[in-house]
């Protein structure tokens, strides 16, 4: 007959819970142990992602700069920018759309904006073994035309 017992305790780190499973068999001298470490804060320590401005109006032909601030615990992360249309469209690097990152801030710079650039833009931060976190979004509105330094509607 197997007689299992399970105990949980805190090892030296307060963030980690140690689970131990001990199985012994009556009449046999063999015992089995299994120990698991569990990070108590794994659900709480997710990354934070914020975008600003929430809305940006730019004249046609000008430059739009969207910012994404994030906090991540890992140096190994990736940031991607998306434009939401009927489905998520990844922003590819081009001569008009350039994304950069420095000090946990990513910027998307769109030069010579055109009406088709209008829409909702989101940054998404990816960390290994975690679900991606998306920013709150920035709505880009392209207005009128820029002609000889003056704008028209």
PyMOL commands that place a pseudoatom at each C-alpha (Angstrom):
pseudoatom trace, name=CA, resn=UNK, resi=1, chain=A, elem=C, hetatm=0, pos=[0.000, 0.000, 0.000]
pseudoatom trace, name=CA, resn=UNK, resi=2, chain=A, elem=C, hetatm=0, pos=[1.341, 3.455, -0.970]
pseudoatom trace, name=CA, resn=UNK, resi=3, chain=A, elem=C, hetatm=0, pos=[1.122, 6.211, 1.599]
pseudoatom trace, name=CA, resn=UNK, resi=4, chain=A, elem=C, hetatm=0, pos=[1.666, 9.654, -0.016]
pseudoatom trace, name=CA, resn=UNK, resi=5, chain=A, elem=C, hetatm=0, pos=[2.094, 12.892, 1.899]
pseudoatom trace, name=CA, resn=UNK, resi=6, chain=A, elem=C, hetatm=0, pos=[2.302, 16.407, 0.464]
pseudoatom trace, name=CA, resn=UNK, resi=7, chain=A, elem=C, hetatm=0, pos=[3.840, 19.391, 2.226]
pseudoatom trace, name=CA, resn=UNK, resi=8, chain=A, elem=C, hetatm=0, pos=[4.349, 23.000, 1.170]
pseudoatom trace, name=CA, resn=UNK, resi=9, chain=A, elem=C, hetatm=0, pos=[6.880, 25.351, 2.689]
pseudoatom trace, name=CA, resn=UNK, resi=10, chain=A, elem=C, hetatm=0, pos=[8.702, 28.570, 1.970]
pseudoatom trace, name=CA, resn=UNK, resi=11, chain=A, elem=C, hetatm=0, pos=[12.363, 28.206, 1.052]
pseudoatom trace, name=CA, resn=UNK, resi=12, chain=A, elem=C, hetatm=0, pos=[14.771, 31.110, 1.717]
pseudoatom trace, name=CA, resn=UNK, resi=13, chain=A, elem=C, hetatm=0, pos=[13.163, 33.249, -1.007]
pseudoatom trace, name=CA, resn=UNK, resi=14, chain=A, elem=C, hetatm=0, pos=[9.730, 34.617, -0.084]
pseudoatom trace, name=CA, resn=UNK, resi=15, chain=A, elem=C, hetatm=0, pos=[8.740, 34.619, -3.754]
pseudoatom trace, name=CA, resn=UNK, resi=16, chain=A, elem=C, hetatm=0, pos=[9.017, 30.867, -4.114]
pseudoatom trace, name=CA, resn=UNK, resi=17, chain=A, elem=C, hetatm=0, pos=[6.896, 28.102, -2.629]
pseudoatom trace, name=CA, resn=UNK, resi=18, chain=A, elem=C, hetatm=0, pos=[8.405, 24.625, -2.289]
pseudoatom trace, name=CA, resn=UNK, resi=19, chain=A, elem=C, hetatm=0, pos=[6.033, 21.668, -2.777]
pseudoatom trace, name=CA, resn=UNK, resi=20, chain=A, elem=C, hetatm=0, pos=[7.286, 18.256, -1.646]
pseudoatom trace, name=CA, resn=UNK, resi=21, chain=A, elem=C, hetatm=0, pos=[5.635, 14.924, -2.381]
pseudoatom trace, name=CA, resn=UNK, resi=22, chain=A, elem=C, hetatm=0, pos=[6.810, 11.946, -0.360]
pseudoatom trace, name=CA, resn=UNK, resi=23, chain=A, elem=C, hetatm=0, pos=[5.594, 8.450, -1.220]
pseudoatom trace, name=CA, resn=UNK, resi=24, chain=A, elem=C, hetatm=0, pos=[6.465, 5.431, 0.847]
pseudoatom trace, name=CA, resn=UNK, resi=25, chain=A, elem=C, hetatm=0, pos=[5.298, 1.900, 0.402]
pseudoatom trace, name=CA, resn=UNK, resi=26, chain=A, elem=C, hetatm=0, pos=[4.417, -0.162, 3.488]
pseudoatom trace, name=CA, resn=UNK, resi=27, chain=A, elem=C, hetatm=0, pos=[6.584, -3.217, 3.767]
pseudoatom trace, name=CA, resn=UNK, resi=28, chain=A, elem=C, hetatm=0, pos=[9.198, -1.837, 1.341]
pseudoatom trace, name=CA, resn=UNK, resi=29, chain=A, elem=C, hetatm=0, pos=[12.248, 0.196, 2.136]
pseudoatom trace, name=CA, resn=UNK, resi=30, chain=A, elem=C, hetatm=0, pos=[11.952, 2.342, -1.030]
pseudoatom trace, name=CA, resn=UNK, resi=31, chain=A, elem=C, hetatm=0, pos=[10.785, 5.957, -0.682]
pseudoatom trace, name=CA, resn=UNK, resi=32, chain=A, elem=C, hetatm=0, pos=[10.188, 8.452, -3.496]
pseudoatom trace, name=CA, resn=UNK, resi=33, chain=A, elem=C, hetatm=0, pos=[10.434, 12.217, -3.300]
pseudoatom trace, name=CA, resn=UNK, resi=34, chain=A, elem=C, hetatm=0, pos=[9.408, 14.895, -5.727]
pseudoatom trace, name=CA, resn=UNK, resi=35, chain=A, elem=C, hetatm=0, pos=[10.035, 18.579, -5.091]
pseudoatom trace, name=CA, resn=UNK, resi=36, chain=A, elem=C, hetatm=0, pos=[8.669, 21.456, -7.156]
pseudoatom trace, name=CA, resn=UNK, resi=37, chain=A, elem=C, hetatm=0, pos=[9.478, 25.136, -6.893]
pseudoatom trace, name=CA, resn=UNK, resi=38, chain=A, elem=C, hetatm=0, pos=[6.648, 27.499, -7.725]
pseudoatom trace, name=CA, resn=UNK, resi=39, chain=A, elem=C, hetatm=0, pos=[6.973, 31.275, -8.146]
pseudoatom trace, name=CA, resn=UNK, resi=40, chain=A, elem=C, hetatm=0, pos=[4.088, 32.745, -6.108]
pseudoatom trace, name=CA, resn=UNK, resi=41, chain=A, elem=C, hetatm=0, pos=[4.155, 36.009, -8.035]
pseudoatom trace, name=CA, resn=UNK, resi=42, chain=A, elem=C, hetatm=0, pos=[4.282, 34.573, -11.559]
pseudoatom trace, name=CA, resn=UNK, resi=43, chain=A, elem=C, hetatm=0, pos=[0.787, 35.884, -12.328]
pseudoatom trace, name=CA, resn=UNK, resi=44, chain=A, elem=C, hetatm=0, pos=[1.447, 39.260, -10.664]
pseudoatom trace, name=CA, resn=UNK, resi=45, chain=A, elem=C, hetatm=0, pos=[4.793, 40.049, -12.278]
pseudoatom trace, name=CA, resn=UNK, resi=46, chain=A, elem=C, hetatm=0, pos=[3.604, 40.600, -15.824]
pseudoatom trace, name=CA, resn=UNK, resi=47, chain=A, elem=C, hetatm=0, pos=[4.982, 43.355, -17.964]
pseudoatom trace, name=CA, resn=UNK, resi=48, chain=A, elem=C, hetatm=0, pos=[3.274, 46.742, -18.222]
pseudoatom trace, name=CA, resn=UNK, resi=49, chain=A, elem=C, hetatm=0, pos=[2.739, 48.453, -21.590]
pseudoatom trace, name=CA, resn=UNK, resi=50, chain=A, elem=C, hetatm=0, pos=[1.433, 52.030, -22.057]
pseudoatom trace, name=CA, resn=UNK, resi=51, chain=A, elem=C, hetatm=0, pos=[1.144, 54.094, -25.221]
pseudoatom trace, name=CA, resn=UNK, resi=52, chain=A, elem=C, hetatm=0, pos=[0.853, 57.813, -25.734]
pseudoatom trace, name=CA, resn=UNK, resi=53, chain=A, elem=C, hetatm=0, pos=[-0.650, 59.928, -26.996]
pseudoatom trace, name=CA, resn=UNK, resi=54, chain=A, elem=C, hetatm=0, pos=[-4.064, 58.201, -27.046]
pseudoatom trace, name=CA, resn=UNK, resi=55, chain=A, elem=C, hetatm=0, pos=[-4.941, 60.167, -30.195]
pseudoatom trace, name=CA, resn=UNK, resi=56, chain=A, elem=C, hetatm=0, pos=[-2.742, 62.079, -32.628]
pseudoatom trace, name=CA, resn=UNK, resi=57, chain=A, elem=C, hetatm=0, pos=[-3.900, 64.370, -35.462]
pseudoatom trace, name=CA, resn=UNK, resi=58, chain=A, elem=C, hetatm=0, pos=[-1.302, 65.176, -38.116]
pseudoatom trace, name=CA, resn=UNK, resi=59, chain=A, elem=C, hetatm=0, pos=[-1.533, 67.077, -41.401]
pseudoatom trace, name=CA, resn=UNK, resi=60, chain=A, elem=C, hetatm=0, pos=[-0.962, 65.064, -44.559]
pseudoatom trace, name=CA, resn=UNK, resi=61, chain=A, elem=C, hetatm=0, pos=[2.733, 65.084, -45.483]
pseudoatom trace, name=CA, resn=UNK, resi=62, chain=A, elem=C, hetatm=0, pos=[3.954, 65.682, -41.911]
pseudoatom trace, name=CA, resn=UNK, resi=63, chain=A, elem=C, hetatm=0, pos=[5.616, 63.238, -39.512]
pseudoatom trace, name=CA, resn=UNK, resi=64, chain=A, elem=C, hetatm=0, pos=[3.789, 61.298, -36.776]
pseudoatom trace, name=CA, resn=UNK, resi=65, chain=A, elem=C, hetatm=0, pos=[5.610, 59.875, -33.740]
pseudoatom trace, name=CA, resn=UNK, resi=66, chain=A, elem=C, hetatm=0, pos=[3.872, 57.272, -31.549]
pseudoatom trace, name=CA, resn=UNK, resi=67, chain=A, elem=C, hetatm=0, pos=[5.424, 56.126, -28.257]
pseudoatom trace, name=CA, resn=UNK, resi=68, chain=A, elem=C, hetatm=0, pos=[5.184, 52.933, -26.233]
pseudoatom trace, name=CA, resn=UNK, resi=69, chain=A, elem=C, hetatm=0, pos=[6.594, 52.698, -22.685]
pseudoatom trace, name=CA, resn=UNK, resi=70, chain=A, elem=C, hetatm=0, pos=[6.970, 49.285, -21.076]
pseudoatom trace, name=CA, resn=UNK, resi=71, chain=A, elem=C, hetatm=0, pos=[8.361, 47.587, -17.973]
pseudoatom trace, name=CA, resn=UNK, resi=72, chain=A, elem=C, hetatm=0, pos=[9.751, 44.097, -18.395]
pseudoatom trace, name=CA, resn=UNK, resi=73, chain=A, elem=C, hetatm=0, pos=[11.910, 42.002, -16.091]
pseudoatom trace, name=CA, resn=UNK, resi=74, chain=A, elem=C, hetatm=0, pos=[13.790, 40.350, -18.936]
pseudoatom trace, name=CA, resn=UNK, resi=75, chain=A, elem=C, hetatm=0, pos=[16.428, 41.829, -21.203]
pseudoatom trace, name=CA, resn=UNK, resi=76, chain=A, elem=C, hetatm=0, pos=[15.308, 39.308, -23.821]
pseudoatom trace, name=CA, resn=UNK, resi=77, chain=A, elem=C, hetatm=0, pos=[12.153, 40.823, -25.237]
pseudoatom trace, name=CA, resn=UNK, resi=78, chain=A, elem=C, hetatm=0, pos=[10.759, 41.992, -28.534]
pseudoatom trace, name=CA, resn=UNK, resi=79, chain=A, elem=C, hetatm=0, pos=[8.527, 44.912, -29.466]
pseudoatom trace, name=CA, resn=UNK, resi=80, chain=A, elem=C, hetatm=0, pos=[6.301, 44.940, -32.530]
pseudoatom trace, name=CA, resn=UNK, resi=81, chain=A, elem=C, hetatm=0, pos=[3.939, 47.584, -33.876]
pseudoatom trace, name=CA, resn=UNK, resi=82, chain=A, elem=C, hetatm=0, pos=[0.585, 46.732, -35.438]
pseudoatom trace, name=CA, resn=UNK, resi=83, chain=A, elem=C, hetatm=0, pos=[-2.078, 48.674, -37.273]
pseudoatom trace, name=CA, resn=UNK, resi=84, chain=A, elem=C, hetatm=0, pos=[-5.567, 47.332, -36.606]
pseudoatom trace, name=CA, resn=UNK, resi=85, chain=A, elem=C, hetatm=0, pos=[-7.772, 47.046, -39.641]
pseudoatom trace, name=CA, resn=UNK, resi=86, chain=A, elem=C, hetatm=0, pos=[-10.156, 44.159, -40.207]
pseudoatom trace, name=CA, resn=UNK, resi=87, chain=A, elem=C, hetatm=0, pos=[-7.335, 42.099, -38.706]
pseudoatom trace, name=CA, resn=UNK, resi=88, chain=A, elem=C, hetatm=0, pos=[-3.989, 42.773, -37.039]
pseudoatom trace, name=CA, resn=UNK, resi=89, chain=A, elem=C, hetatm=0, pos=[-1.442, 44.025, -39.604]
pseudoatom trace, name=CA, resn=UNK, resi=90, chain=A, elem=C, hetatm=0, pos=[2.239, 43.970, -38.629]
pseudoatom trace, name=CA, resn=UNK, resi=91, chain=A, elem=C, hetatm=0, pos=[4.045, 47.238, -39.392]
pseudoatom trace, name=CA, resn=UNK, resi=92, chain=A, elem=C, hetatm=0, pos=[7.004, 46.334, -41.587]
pseudoatom trace, name=CA, resn=UNK, resi=93, chain=A, elem=C, hetatm=0, pos=[10.100, 48.508, -41.607]
pseudoatom trace, name=CA, resn=UNK, resi=94, chain=A, elem=C, hetatm=0, pos=[10.004, 50.808, -44.620]
pseudoatom trace, name=CA, resn=UNK, resi=95, chain=A, elem=C, hetatm=0, pos=[11.434, 54.131, -45.700]
pseudoatom trace, name=CA, resn=UNK, resi=96, chain=A, elem=C, hetatm=0, pos=[8.345, 55.868, -44.220]
pseudoatom trace, name=CA, resn=UNK, resi=97, chain=A, elem=C, hetatm=0, pos=[7.750, 53.733, -41.102]
pseudoatom trace, name=CA, resn=UNK, resi=98, chain=A, elem=C, hetatm=0, pos=[10.621, 53.205, -38.701]
pseudoatom trace, name=CA, resn=UNK, resi=99, chain=A, elem=C, hetatm=0, pos=[10.410, 51.669, -35.215]
pseudoatom trace, name=CA, resn=UNK, resi=100, chain=A, elem=C, hetatm=0, pos=[13.185, 52.143, -32.671]
pseudoatom trace, name=CA, resn=UNK, resi=101, chain=A, elem=C, hetatm=0, pos=[13.732, 51.161, -29.042]
pseudoatom trace, name=CA, resn=UNK, resi=102, chain=A, elem=C, hetatm=0, pos=[15.736, 52.667, -26.188]
pseudoatom trace, name=CA, resn=UNK, resi=103, chain=A, elem=C, hetatm=0, pos=[15.426, 52.473, -22.381]
pseudoatom trace, name=CA, resn=UNK, resi=104, chain=A, elem=C, hetatm=0, pos=[12.166, 50.487, -22.398]
pseudoatom trace, name=CA, resn=UNK, resi=105, chain=A, elem=C, hetatm=0, pos=[10.529, 52.920, -24.824]
pseudoatom trace, name=CA, resn=UNK, resi=106, chain=A, elem=C, hetatm=0, pos=[9.681, 52.097, -28.411]
pseudoatom trace, name=CA, resn=UNK, resi=107, chain=A, elem=C, hetatm=0, pos=[8.803, 54.760, -30.955]
pseudoatom trace, name=CA, resn=UNK, resi=108, chain=A, elem=C, hetatm=0, pos=[7.113, 54.381, -34.311]
pseudoatom trace, name=CA, resn=UNK, resi=109, chain=A, elem=C, hetatm=0, pos=[7.904, 57.265, -36.666]
pseudoatom trace, name=CA, resn=UNK, resi=110, chain=A, elem=C, hetatm=0, pos=[5.785, 57.601, -39.809]
pseudoatom trace, name=CA, resn=UNK, resi=111, chain=A, elem=C, hetatm=0, pos=[7.053, 60.228, -42.246]
pseudoatom trace, name=CA, resn=UNK, resi=112, chain=A, elem=C, hetatm=0, pos=[5.078, 61.868, -45.038]
pseudoatom trace, name=CA, resn=UNK, resi=113, chain=A, elem=C, hetatm=0, pos=[1.772, 60.643, -43.574]
pseudoatom trace, name=CA, resn=UNK, resi=114, chain=A, elem=C, hetatm=0, pos=[-1.081, 59.938, -45.974]
pseudoatom trace, name=CA, resn=UNK, resi=115, chain=A, elem=C, hetatm=0, pos=[-4.822, 59.379, -45.402]
pseudoatom trace, name=CA, resn=UNK, resi=116, chain=A, elem=C, hetatm=0, pos=[-4.354, 55.596, -45.601]
pseudoatom trace, name=CA, resn=UNK, resi=117, chain=A, elem=C, hetatm=0, pos=[-2.081, 55.845, -42.525]
pseudoatom trace, name=CA, resn=UNK, resi=118, chain=A, elem=C, hetatm=0, pos=[-5.109, 56.845, -40.401]
pseudoatom trace, name=CA, resn=UNK, resi=119, chain=A, elem=C, hetatm=0, pos=[-6.169, 54.155, -37.926]
pseudoatom trace, name=CA, resn=UNK, resi=120, chain=A, elem=C, hetatm=0, pos=[-5.384, 52.518, -34.599]
pseudoatom trace, name=CA, resn=UNK, resi=121, chain=A, elem=C, hetatm=0, pos=[-1.763, 51.549, -33.846]
pseudoatom trace, name=CA, resn=UNK, resi=122, chain=A, elem=C, hetatm=0, pos=[-0.702, 49.184, -31.074]
pseudoatom trace, name=CA, resn=UNK, resi=123, chain=A, elem=C, hetatm=0, pos=[2.665, 48.148, -29.721]
pseudoatom trace, name=CA, resn=UNK, resi=124, chain=A, elem=C, hetatm=0, pos=[3.048, 44.617, -28.415]
pseudoatom trace, name=CA, resn=UNK, resi=125, chain=A, elem=C, hetatm=0, pos=[5.807, 43.457, -26.066]
pseudoatom trace, name=CA, resn=UNK, resi=126, chain=A, elem=C, hetatm=0, pos=[6.841, 39.805, -26.196]
pseudoatom trace, name=CA, resn=UNK, resi=127, chain=A, elem=C, hetatm=0, pos=[8.870, 38.111, -23.458]
pseudoatom trace, name=CA, resn=UNK, resi=128, chain=A, elem=C, hetatm=0, pos=[9.899, 34.459, -23.648]
pseudoatom trace, name=CA, resn=UNK, resi=129, chain=A, elem=C, hetatm=0, pos=[7.454, 32.117, -21.833]
pseudoatom trace, name=CA, resn=UNK, resi=130, chain=A, elem=C, hetatm=0, pos=[4.870, 34.870, -21.289]
pseudoatom trace, name=CA, resn=UNK, resi=131, chain=A, elem=C, hetatm=0, pos=[1.758, 35.999, -23.088]
pseudoatom trace, name=CA, resn=UNK, resi=132, chain=A, elem=C, hetatm=0, pos=[2.336, 39.112, -25.223]
pseudoatom trace, name=CA, resn=UNK, resi=133, chain=A, elem=C, hetatm=0, pos=[1.138, 42.381, -23.674]
pseudoatom trace, name=CA, resn=UNK, resi=134, chain=A, elem=C, hetatm=0, pos=[-0.400, 45.050, -25.882]
pseudoatom trace, name=CA, resn=UNK, resi=135, chain=A, elem=C, hetatm=0, pos=[-0.501, 48.795, -25.261]
pseudoatom trace, name=CA, resn=UNK, resi=136, chain=A, elem=C, hetatm=0, pos=[-3.732, 50.801, -24.991]
pseudoatom trace, name=CA, resn=UNK, resi=137, chain=A, elem=C, hetatm=0, pos=[-3.418, 52.002, -28.595]
pseudoatom trace, name=CA, resn=UNK, resi=138, chain=A, elem=C, hetatm=0, pos=[-2.982, 55.322, -30.385]
pseudoatom trace, name=CA, resn=UNK, resi=139, chain=A, elem=C, hetatm=0, pos=[-5.454, 56.593, -32.948]
pseudoatom trace, name=CA, resn=UNK, resi=140, chain=A, elem=C, hetatm=0, pos=[-3.709, 58.374, -35.818]
pseudoatom trace, name=CA, resn=UNK, resi=141, chain=A, elem=C, hetatm=0, pos=[-5.859, 60.848, -37.758]
pseudoatom trace, name=CA, resn=UNK, resi=142, chain=A, elem=C, hetatm=0, pos=[-4.432, 62.340, -40.960]
pseudoatom trace, name=CA, resn=UNK, resi=143, chain=A, elem=C, hetatm=0, pos=[-5.990, 65.717, -41.813]
pseudoatom trace, name=CA, resn=UNK, resi=144, chain=A, elem=C, hetatm=0, pos=[-6.206, 67.660, -45.085]
pseudoatom trace, name=CA, resn=UNK, resi=145, chain=A, elem=C, hetatm=0, pos=[-3.214, 68.475, -47.235]
pseudoatom trace, name=CA, resn=UNK, resi=146, chain=A, elem=C, hetatm=0, pos=[-0.012, 70.331, -46.571]
pseudoatom trace, name=CA, resn=UNK, resi=147, chain=A, elem=C, hetatm=0, pos=[0.761, 72.674, -49.466]
pseudoatom trace, name=CA, resn=UNK, resi=148, chain=A, elem=C, hetatm=0, pos=[3.636, 75.211, -49.468]
pseudoatom trace, name=CA, resn=UNK, resi=149, chain=A, elem=C, hetatm=0, pos=[3.784, 75.198, -45.671]
pseudoatom trace, name=CA, resn=UNK, resi=150, chain=A, elem=C, hetatm=0, pos=[0.015, 75.849, -45.381]
pseudoatom trace, name=CA, resn=UNK, resi=151, chain=A, elem=C, hetatm=0, pos=[-2.644, 73.267, -44.735]
pseudoatom trace, name=CA, resn=UNK, resi=152, chain=A, elem=C, hetatm=0, pos=[-5.859, 72.763, -46.653]
pseudoatom trace, name=CA, resn=UNK, resi=153, chain=A, elem=C, hetatm=0, pos=[-8.913, 70.644, -45.937]
for i in range(1, 153): cmd.bond("trace and resi %d" % i, "trace and resi %d" % (i + 1))
show_as sticks, trace
zoom trace
